[in-house]
Amino acid sequence: MNVIVHEIPGDDRRSPPALAAVAKAEFDFGDDGEGVDFEPFDAFESPEETTDWLRHCTGNHELDGDAFRFFGMDGTGGRAAIWCARPGRPLAEQPVVFLGSEGECGVVAGDLSGFLWVLADGLGPVEAVVFDRDAYPDPALTALAERYATTPRRTAERIIEETAAEFPTFCEDIDALCR
């Protein structure tokens, strides 16, 4: 099963600088539903909060939250997370995923840089996974990505497709954890 935790070098649950910048960004869902439904946290949720949420969401009280670093949520309580899926790599090089409160699930980006470019295209974690809609580039989030991303700009669509191809069983692996 792919939903496992790996040791992350220097992992002390401090947000990478790019996520700290995202936490200060403005996200407006808007009345037309074309905005971004994302509320970033100022810091990662604690291991206890992460474990509690995963257990409640899956009904599996044997789980722990060690594989995930929750850093934001949508309006329904779904969580955006860094998923510690790559052994020995820092948090910024781990994939970003979305776990919805109603069973929605998916990979958003292969790393933090990719996530920044997804945001720049006007898509948040839930929109990247659940909604099939056009991107609405955001100048402020584009500037944030230009400052912090370590990879060249790509479209959100390309990033999401590449990440889904790299981690094709993520949702099935999460479903298998449900009781």
N, C-alpha and C positions, 0 to 999 in steps of 0.2 A: 504494500500500500504506500502511496506517495505522500500521504499526509503525516509526515514525521518531522521531528525537530532535529536540527543539527547544531553543533557548537558554532557560535558566531564569534569571531575574534573581537575582543574588546567590548562585547555586548554587556552594557550595564543598564540597558533600557532607556538611555538618553536618546531623544529624537535627533536624527541627523539634521544638520543646518537647513537643508532644503525643506524638510517637514516642519521645522520651526517657522520658516518663512510662509509655508502653506497655511499654517495655523493662524497667521495674522492676515491672510488674504480675505477679501470680501467675496461671498458666494450668495447669489440672489436667485432663488428658484423662480420668482416672478409669477404673475397672475396667468401668463400664457402657457406655463409649463415648459418653456424653452430654456429655462435657466438651469442651474446646477443644484441639485438637491444634496448638499453635502455640508456637514458641520464638523470641521476638523477640531480635534482635541489639542489642548496646549501641550500635552505630554501623552505618552503611551498609557493606556489603561494598565492598572496593576495586574500582576499575574493572577491574583485572586478574582478580580473583576472579569478578566478574560476567561478564566476557567468557569466561573459561574455562568457567564453568558453562553459559552459553548455547551455546557451541560443542559441549560434550560432550552436552548435552540434545538439540540439533537435528542434530548431525552436520555442521553447516555451519561450516567453519573460516574463512570470510570475514567472519563476523559480529563486531561489537564490542558491548559492553554499554552504550553511551552512552545508550540510551533508557530504561534501568532503574536504579533504586536499590533493591537488595535490602535488606530490613530485618528479615527473619525467615524461618523455615522450619517445615515440619511434620516429623513423625517419620520420613518416608521421604526427606527431603531436598528436597522441593518448595519453591519460593521464593515469598514474598510480596514485592511490589515496588511502588514508586511508578513509574508509567509516564509518562514525559515526553511527553505527547501534545498538550498545549495550548500553542501558541507564546506566549512572553512572560509566562506565568503562573508564580507561585512554586510550589514543591514541594507546599505544603499544598493547592493548588487543582488538582493533577493526580490522575488516577484511580489507584486501588489495584487491582492485579491479582494473580492467582495462577497460577504456572507449575509444574505438578506434575512429579515425577520420572519418572512413567510416561505422560506426555502429557496429563494433565489440564490444563485451561486455562480461564480465565474472568476476567471483570471482577468485582470485589467491591464497589467503591464509587466514586462519581464524584469524590470528594475525601477528604482526610484526616478531615474532620468526619463524613462519611458512614461511613467506616471505623470511627470511634470508636463510632457508634451501632450498627453491626453487631456489634462486640465486646460492647457493652452488652446486646444481645439474646442473648448467649451463643453466638455463631457466630464462628469464626476464619476465616481466608482459605480453607482447604481445605473446611471445612464449607459456606461460602457458595457455593462453586463445584461441589463434587462431591456432597454429601449433601443429600437432601431430607428434612429433619427439622424438628421443632418447635424453636422458640427457647426457650432456658432463660436468662432474664434474670439477669445477674450484678450484684449491688448494688455491688461495688467498681469494676467496669468502667463501670457507669452513672455513678457519682460522677466517675470520670475523664472520661467523655464530657461530663458536665455542666460540668466545669471547663474543658475545652479546646475543645469543639466550637463552631464559629461558626455553625452552622445549627440550626434547631429539631429536636427528636427526631422521627424517623420509624422505622417498623419496618424490621428487616433485610430482610424480603421486599420491601418497597417500594423500598428503596435499591438492592438487587440488580437488581430489574426495571427501574428507571429507568436504571441504568448500562448494563445489557445493551442497552436500546433505544438509548442514545446511542452505544454502540460495538458494533454488531451483528456486525462482521466480525473482531473481535480474534482469536478462535481460528483462524479461517481464515487470517488474515494470519500468525499464528505457524506454522501448519501449512505454509504456502507457503515458509517459511524452512528447513524441514527437508530434509535430503539423505538 
